[in-house]
Amino acid sequence: MITLAVDAMGGDFGLPVTVPGAVAFLRQYPDTRLLMVGDEAAVRDALTAARAPMERIEVVHCSEIVGMDESPQLALKNKKDSSMRVAINQVKSGQAVAAVSAGNTGALMATARFVLKTLPGIDRPAIAKFLPADNNELVCALDLGANIDCPPEQLLQFAVMGAQLVAALQPHKTSPRIGLLNVGTENIKGTETVKAAHALLRDSHLNFVGNIEGSDIFGGKVDVVVCDGFVGNIVLKTIEGSVLFIGGIIKEEFKRSLYSKWVALWSLPVLRKFKTRLDPRRFNGAIFLGLRGIVVKSHGGTDAEGFTYALAEAYHEARADIITSLESAVARDLSQMQDKETATEA
């Protein structure tokens, strides 16, 4: 039985989203149980209204909530009994194998890093997320916003972790292809940091295919996209906005005339498949990669279905025992790289 801790109070909507999402998740995954963390009376009322399977749920009471616009530093210092912090504490104590929250991203990262610490050899965690790619594949992108400015060594660490995450969740990809996001594919392009990171990745034992451009992210050329959090967050928000923009245009055009409405009726099966493949909710849930425990961030504005997908992301990472594989991979890979650097200097 896999146990997940849920920040039931977090996100833009809190209980009206987290509880229905949690109930739907439990119905889809019978080998799971949940620790629902929040105000006990409110959580129990919401669970009762949703007809939740209480035999697989434990309510963990807390007295505080971290606001979506609250300072991460103040939340870490002053909200020690928040639903976010108590949920992460469940992972620290071993009561749960993963924590899921739709709350304040900065506060969640600061709290998770303080409580769980980073894996040996990892300077800072990265936000990693799977995105849709060509031929029904998935591509792992990191960092998507945790670290605005990253030295080359951190980008190398991200590559090591991203490759291991892909290998753990997609066992058929034994040697994930890694691309470094840049303004061009040529080695001479990019900032000094990116060029230095390119050199580190090129000299590593990783399956580094070189620089890639933004247009290559979905092309199936790579399995892992590496970038700093500043670039990654802009990429992520641009993708989300583009999907909404394209969907809006399609809807607008099909409503333009009686003929276009008739065409839309005949096109419904294709349109439904298009909507399903690009539905952002299906890709909700990003892991804070590099911590000594699994913490998954759900989009704060998602609905219940999207929150269910975030819980499923945590479930799959727990099933794959991603922390154990990450710890051994990071120790092995970084040690090999240091040995190679030492031999080169000698």
Residue, then its C-alpha position, 0 to 999 in steps of 0.5 A: m500500500i502506497t501512502l501519499a500526504v496531501d496538502a488539502m488546504g493548498g491552492d487557489f481553491g483548496l478543499p473544493v478541488t483537493v478532496p474530489g481530486a483525492v477521491a477520484f485518485l483513490r478510485q483509480y488506484p486501489d493500492t493507495r491510501l491518503l493522509m489528508v492534511g488540513d483543518e480536521a473539521a473542514v476536511r472531514d465535512a468535505l470528505t463526507a460530502a464527496r462520499a470518500p472511502m474513509e477506510r483508506i484515508e486518515v485526516v491529519h489536523c493542522s491549524e495554519i494555511v500558507g497563502m498563495d501570495e505569502s512570502p516563502q521566508l515568512a511561511l517557513k519561519n512562521k507557519k510551522d503548523s501549516s498544511m503544507r509543512v505538516a504534509i512534508n513532515q509526513v514524508k520526513s517521518g516516513q508516514a508517507v512516501a510522497a507529499v502533494s500540494a497545489g500551494n505557493t510554489g516558493a513556500l513549498m520549495a523552501t519548506a521542502r528543502f528545509v525539512l527534507k534536505t537535498l541528496p548528496g552531491i546536489d546543490r539545489p533541487a530543480i522543478a521537473k515536469f513531463l511534457p507531451a512530445d511527438n509520437n505520443e512520447l514524453v519529454c522531461a524538462l527541468d528546471l522550470g522555475a526553482n533556480i533563476d540563475c544556475p552555474p554550469e555545474q548545476l545544469l550538469q546535476f539537472a541533466v544527471m537527475g533528469a536522465q535518471l528520472v526518465a530511466a526510472l519511469q520509462p524503463h525502455k529508455t536505458s540511455p535518455r537523450i539529453g539536450l541543452l536548451n539554447v538560442g541555437t544548436e551551434n556550440i559557440k552560441g549562448t551565454e558563457t554559462v550555457k557554453a560552459a555547461h555544454a562543455l561539461l555535458r559533452d565531456s560527461h558519460l551522459n547521452f548528450v546530443g547537444n544544444i537544442e532550440g525551443s522548437d525542438i522540445f516537442g520534436g522527439k529529438v531528446d528525452v530530457v531538456v535542461c535549462d535554468g529556472f528563468v528560461g524554463n518557467i518562461v517556456l512552461k508559461t508560454i506553452e500553457g498560453s499557446v495551448l489556450f490561444i490555439g484552442g480559443i482560435i479553433k473554437e472561434e472559427f468553428k462558431r463563425s458560420l452555420y457551415s463551420k458549425w456543421v463542419a465542427l459537428w463532423s469533426l468532433p471525434v478529431l477535436r476531442k482527441f486533439k483536446t485530450r492530447l493537449d489538455p494541460r491537466r493531464f500533465n499536471g504535477a511537477i516533482f521537486l527533483g533532488l530532495r531526500g523525498i518526493v514532493v510534487k507541486s500541482h498547479g495552483g489553479t487546477d481543477a479536481e481532475g488536474f489534481t488527480y493527475a498530480l497525485a498520480e504523478a507522485y504515485h508513479e514516482a513512489r512506485a518507481d522508488i525514484i529517490t533510491s535510484l536517484e541517490s545511487a545514480v547521482a553518487r555514481d555519475l558525479s563520482q565518475m565525472q570527478d574521477k575523469e576530471t582528476a585524470t585529465e588534470a593529472 
